């Protein structure tokens, strides 16, 4: 069952609302400012950064301290680049540090509300050949995809819906966010990149 983000933030609601609790409808839409990264203070951004990620396509998982005291730890960065490699094309490329910051920020932000879960990386770097094969197969992929320059990732967090996860990533205002809604037990995913600020549904 997917966790309702509204329930996570319920203690922050006004005392007036808390005085008369009522059962919320199952299809209640979270307010648009839920999980808003713009509320973060400087202390959040200067603390050490540890990313916990899994890669379903390869079965890999890791938890890495990759940034501390204002600097990226090179060995950890290289390991993350490998984890976000093109699994099918078997090639690794440098990943935009801003993308890693966005992924870490997303995970660290929800951890403040007790949601400590690994970030699933469905797609990271993509070779031009791999990208072309996806297009030929009818899979949603842009011909000038930022995946090919290490500036995009398709991600999922099991307890968050596409709407809530995408809204959080979008609130960082660091690039594009694509919402990919899919039926099934695992649901869809969110595309996050460090290009121009924009949103779409695929």
N, C-alpha and C positions, 0 to 999 in steps of 0.2 A: 504494500500500500504506500502511495506517495504521501509524504508528510505535508500537511498544510502549513505554509509559512506563516499564515495569520496566527495560528496557535502558538508558534514559537515566540512571536512578538507581543502576545497578549498582555504580559505584565507591564508593557510600556504604554498601554492605553490609559485614558484618563480615569480618575477615581470614580467619576460619575458613571461611566460605563461599567466599571467593575462592581459597583454597588448593586446592579440589577442584571446579573449574568443571564444570558439566554442562549439556547442552543442555536448555533449558526447553521444555515442551510448548507447541505453538502456541496452545492455548486456555487457557494459564495466566492466572488472574485476578489482577490486581495487588492487593497488600495494601490494605486499606481506608484506611490513612493515607498513601497515596501522594499526592504533591503536596499536602501539608497546609499551607495558608496560615497556620495558627496557629504555625508554626515561624519565621515572619518576625520580624526584629528592627526596631527603630525606624529604623535607617539606611535600610531599604528604603522606608519611608513618607515620609521627608523629602526624598528626592532628586527632581529634576525629573521630571515625568510626560509622556511622549510616547505618543500612541495611533496605531497604524497599523491602519487599518480599510478594508474594501471593502464596497460595497453592490451585490451582484449584480443586484438589480432595476433599478438605474439605470446600472450600469457605472462608478460613481464609486469612487475610491480616494483616500485621503489619509494623510499622516503628520504629526501635529500635536503640537507642544509646547503643552500646554494648562494646565499647573500648574507654578508655580515659586516658591520662597521662601515657601511657605505660602499662596499666592494663586492663584486661577483667572485665567487670561489671557482677558479678555472676548472679544476678537476670535476666538480659537481656540474658545472655548466656543460662540459663536454659529455658527461653521462646523460644529462637531460637532452642534449642534441641527439644523442644516439637513440634515446627512448622515443623521441619524436621523429625519428627517421622515416623514410619511405619503406615500409615493411615489404611491400610487393616489389618495388624497384631495387631494394637492398642498397640504398644510398643514404648517406647522412650529409646534412648541410647545417651551417650556422643558423640558429634560431634567434629571432629578434628578441633581445633582452626585455623590450617593452611588452612582448607577448607573454613571456614568463612572469613578468610583474603582474599582468592582468590575471593570469591563471592563479598565481599565488594569492593575489588580493581577493579573488572570488572565494577561494577555499578558506583563507584566514578570516574573512568577514563572516561567513556563516558559522565558523567554529566559535565565534563569540556568542552564539545562541545555542550551543550544544550540538551542532551538526558537524561532527568530525568524521568525514568520509573521504575516501580517495577520489580524485578527479579522473574520470575515464577519458583517455585520449583515443578517439575513434580514427582521427586522421591528423597528421602533423605536416611535416615537409612532404612534398610530392614532386617527383621528377616530371618534366614536361611529357615524357612518354607515358607515365602512369596517368597523368591528368588527361591526356588524349584518349587513352583506353576507356577511362570513366565516361567521357563524353560520348564515345562511340557506343558504349553499353547503355546509354540513356540515363546514367547516374547524374544527379545535379552537380555540375562542375563548370565554373567559368573558364573561358578560353585563356584569360589572363589572370588566372587564380593566384591569389597571394600565398597559397600553399606552396607554390613553386619557388618563392623567395624566402621561405621560412618565417612568414609573417602571419600565418593563420593556423588555427586548430579547430577541429570539430570535437566538441566535448559534451560530457553528460555527468550529472551527479544523481545517483539513483533515487534519492529522496525528494528531489526538486522537479517540478514540472518544467516543461520548456518555457512557459510564460514567466515563471518566477526566476529561473536561472538566467534566461535571456535579459530580463529586466534588470537584474543585478549587474551583469556584464555591461549592459548598455549604460548603466549609471556611472561607470568609470569614465565614460566619454573619451575613450582612447582609440576608437576605430569602429569598424563595422560589426554588426550583429545580425546573423541570419537565423530565423526560427524554422526548424524542420520538424513538423508535427507528424508522428507516425503512430499507428495503432500497434498493439502487441504488448507483451509483458515488459519489454525494455523501453518502449516508447520511442520518442524521437531524440533530437540532439540540437545543440546550439553551435553555430559557426561563429567564431570570434577572430577578429583580425586587427592589425594595427594600421590599417589604411584610413581612408576618409570616414568620417562619422556618417553612418547610414544604417538603415534597417530594411529587412525584407523577409518574406516568408516563402519557403520552398517546399 
